Amino acid sequence: MTLKQALIGTIALAATALGAAPVDQLVGYGAGTTGGGSGSGTTVTSCSQLEAALKNGGVIRVNGMLNGCDILRPISNTSILGVGSNSGMVNGGLRLRQVSNVIIRNMKFDRAPPKGDALALDEATQVWIDHCEFKTVGLTGGKDDYDGLLDITHASDMVTVSWNKFYDHWKGSLVGHSDSNAGEDTGHLRITYHHNEFSNINSRTPSVRFGTAHVYSSCYTNIPTSGINSRMGAQVLVEHTHFSNVKRAIITNLDSKEDGYAVERNNVFDSSTIEITQQGNLSPPYSYTTDPASQACSIVRSSAGVGVVG
Ligand SMILES: *[C@@H]1O[C@H](CO)[C@@H](O)[C@H](O)[C@H]1NC(C)=O
């Protein structure tokens, strides 16, 4: 074990001790995702190196903030892992289209090119997005100047979004892009969101049409328009999560032709509202460990985001 690995181990252990849920483990709908496997892989330090490495897949380590890569497309069986606490993409993003088995960890995404998503999943299955950070410039300018931070569409499926920080942006995470896409999306778009922080995001944390979202042990602060938005018959289960200053923290009758379903339990709503018109019935088909809503924010603030596992 190198000194660096020892230090990372120590940090991960310290983080684990804060709560009951393991900080360095894949659980939920994305379970079984192995990405590029366990090899040491290729380290890249420029957009052109990243673009070349993405053609071969496997394990790709991104060292540093790569500026201006535009939107790049991974292939199946790939892991994209940031190195340390300041690696990722600025003015760029990733589009996972028609791929399977991809891991994205410890990456910062700071401003996608205008009209592009920082991270887009489109017909993508078996994906794990873990310990990343997503942001743009805050709630300023037009809400469509930048697109989504993490949009999951076109029957993407079996995804876990864990230990990430989403902040300072208009549109967070759109799951299911259109009321008229039932034919493709129904029965898909199954996603676990756990131990994430959403802070200063206008809406879509996430917004879910047709799909299934399990949200637990997460921390939401300052969401001025809407939080977890269940639409078009979507099923969401929201539990052990802390909401502070969140308008419509959970809502099932906003912005679509048909309402969604929701179950909420063991959450804390501080200066936050909810509106559930249809009780849901989601019972996740996997085992998982929650941390209580009262501790979710402190746990997530110290153990989510970059620099914890990479
Ligand atoms: C991904 O890896 C699996 C298992 O090795 C293999 O069967 C599959 O063909 C790979 N997919 C692609 C698109 O390379």
The ligand as a Tripos MOL2 file, in Angstrom:
@<TRIPOS>MOLECULE
LIG
   14    14     1     0     0
SMALL
NO_CHARGES

@<TRIPOS>ATOM
      1 C1        -18.5290   -5.3330  -21.6170 C.3       1 LIG1
      2 O1        -17.9480   -6.3720  -20.8790 O.3       1 LIG1
      3 C2        -18.7120   -7.5880  -20.9280 C.3       1 LIG1
      4 C3        -18.0870   -8.5570  -19.9460 C.3       1 LIG1
      5 O2        -16.7200   -8.7180  -20.2140 O.3       1 LIG1
      6 C4        -18.7630   -8.0900  -22.3500 C.3       1 LIG1
      7 O3        -19.5280   -9.2600  -22.4140 O.3       1 LIG1
      8 C5        -19.3740   -7.0170  -23.2270 C.3       1 LIG1
      9 O4        -19.3160   -7.4150  -24.5830 O.3       1 LIG1
     10 C6        -18.6440   -5.6910  -23.0630 C.3       1 LIG1
     11 N1        -19.3990   -4.6820  -23.7860 N.am      1 LIG1
     12 C7        -18.8740   -3.9360  -24.7420 C.2       1 LIG1
     13 C8        -19.7990   -3.0440  -25.4750 C.3       1 LIG1
     14 O5        -17.6860   -3.9710  -24.9980 O.2       1 LIG1
@<TRIPOS>BOND
     1     1     2 1
     2     1    10 1
     3     2     3 1
     4     3     4 1
     5     3     6 1
     6     4     5 1
     7     6     7 1
     8     6     8 1
     9     8     9 1
    10     8    10 1
    11    10    11 1
    12    11    12 1
    13    12    13 1
    14    12    14 2
@<TRIPOS>SUBSTRUCTURE
     1 LIG1         1 GROUP 0 **** ****
